[in-house]
Amino acid sequence: MSNIRPVSRFEGRPAGTLRGVRTLVNLGAQALPYDLVSRSGFQVEHVPVASAVAPSPVQIERAVGTVRWSLAAGLPVAVLE
């Protein structure tokens, strides 16, 4: 069972209340709602990966690159599916 709860449960809370997370990498097919993202203060990278399909090398590099950038900047990161 995953410890990550849907981001929608965090609407209306100040940025960073997701256990200090400042960057979200969204691997879901759909982007997070714009109004939620714009109010959240999170850095968000959307890398859409279709269900039951392996991500392409480009998608992997984009997602991993965002995680590396975030960690190098001292920003905790969460990856959502």
Legacy VTK file of the C-alpha trace (Angstrom):
# vtk DataFile Version 3.0
C-alpha trace
ASCII
DATASET POLYDATA
POINTS 81 float
0.000 0.000 0.000
1.332 3.426 -0.947
1.915 6.135 1.654
1.197 8.846 -0.924
-2.274 10.308 -0.664
-3.981 12.092 -3.574
-2.832 15.687 -3.921
-6.451 16.876 -3.943
-6.571 16.191 -0.192
-4.027 18.974 0.245
-6.051 21.731 -1.435
-6.170 24.893 0.607
-3.122 24.001 2.706
0.065 26.060 2.515
2.798 24.858 0.166
5.127 22.320 1.676
2.599 20.647 3.966
3.047 17.374 2.100
5.777 16.425 4.628
8.098 19.143 3.387
7.735 18.252 -0.289
8.323 21.192 -2.621
8.474 19.401 -6.003
5.924 17.025 -7.513
6.696 14.757 -10.469
3.350 13.668 -11.897
3.574 10.479 -13.994
-0.208 10.264 -14.401
-1.884 10.501 -17.766
-3.718 13.656 -16.700
-2.147 16.870 -15.521
-3.017 18.129 -12.052
-5.698 20.846 -12.072
-4.089 24.184 -12.988
-5.793 26.119 -10.187
-4.501 23.634 -7.591
-0.962 23.755 -8.947
-0.870 27.536 -9.286
-1.994 28.035 -5.659
0.136 25.283 -4.178
3.604 26.760 -4.468
4.946 23.370 -5.588
7.306 22.975 -8.523
5.440 20.518 -10.767
6.747 18.459 -13.669
4.152 16.465 -15.635
5.588 13.455 -17.465
2.513 11.598 -18.738
3.044 7.828 -18.834
0.220 5.618 -20.077
-0.999 2.919 -17.688
0.559 -0.533 -18.132
3.150 0.864 -20.544
6.830 1.222 -19.774
8.000 4.835 -19.902
10.218 5.805 -22.797
13.882 6.666 -22.235
13.003 10.345 -22.755
10.241 10.167 -20.112
12.582 8.444 -17.662
15.309 11.046 -18.209
12.824 13.892 -17.761
11.411 12.475 -14.513
14.801 11.492 -13.071
16.278 14.825 -14.147
13.565 16.672 -12.243
14.147 14.542 -9.144
17.902 15.172 -9.334
17.425 18.919 -9.839
15.024 19.128 -6.917
17.260 17.184 -4.542
20.348 19.157 -5.593
18.430 22.347 -4.778
17.539 20.925 -1.360
13.869 20.568 -2.267
12.148 17.341 -1.150
10.308 15.666 -4.023
7.335 13.302 -4.405
6.551 11.203 -7.466
2.869 10.662 -8.199
1.417 8.082 -10.524
LINES 1 82
81 0 1 2 3 4 5 6 7 8 9 10 11 12 13 14 15 16 17 18 19 20 21 22 23 24 25 26 27 28 29 30 31 32 33 34 35 36 37 38 39 40 41 42 43 44 45 46 47 48 49 50 51 52 53 54 55 56 57 58 59 60 61 62 63 64 65 66 67 68 69 70 71 72 73 74 75 76 77 78 79 80
